[in-house]
């Protein structure tokens, strides 16, 4: 007999709905669950700024420092890890952008946690950044233009400068993610691979594959396409100059994601929103 979802009664609104597997407490209906998640959005963004947004940056910079003194057999491992952090940083910025953009349709927390770096998601992001312009992007995110922030007199000078810098960093990071090959290359590569944007396999040698050879400063990302019965091989350079640029890109994307969360909290009046720190990443 075909299994059917059991009828539940939402413990908050009392409306019946179909959800869950029939075990444990009666689950919330979609509307009440989304309302509960919306109440968590500000707390999530504050916590994300403090820890989650920095992980790719911390790992990438640590790997680059270690690379200088690493044994030859470990250098490609560290290089591959740096590239993975670049993909992660791109994924987090794109996911956060789309979650904030679509905040009226779904809670930010839900959108962000369910986000997968698919070709469709990347194309939606790229289309926005390339077509909306600065004003349209900021309107979609619910943020003021930095020139308007600078003209405000209802904020103390320090907060005004902090918000202005945060918004400028957001715009710079979004434009870099959409227009800089150092960023969009790995991001689009990841979108074409399985496992939610994480490369299926990174290898340091590919002479066991037909018609594929890697140089000493390359690793390869492998992905299986079962429908076409092929293994996609994408060589990636991992010389120190390239890796330094990759870490710089991680820094840009990380700061943009952190400042997007900070600026959104500040504009929405999120309690305890930490101030944006440092100078803008561009003049």
PyMOL commands that set and color helices and strands:
alter all, ss='L'
color gray80, all
select helices_A, chain A and resi 30-38+41-50+52-67+72-101+108-114+119-141+146-151+157-179+181-191+240-268
alter helices_A, ss='H'
color red, helices_A
select strands_A, chain A and resi 7-9+16-18+201-203+218-225+230-237
alter strands_A, ss='S'
color yellow, strands_A
deselect
rebuild
show_as cartoon
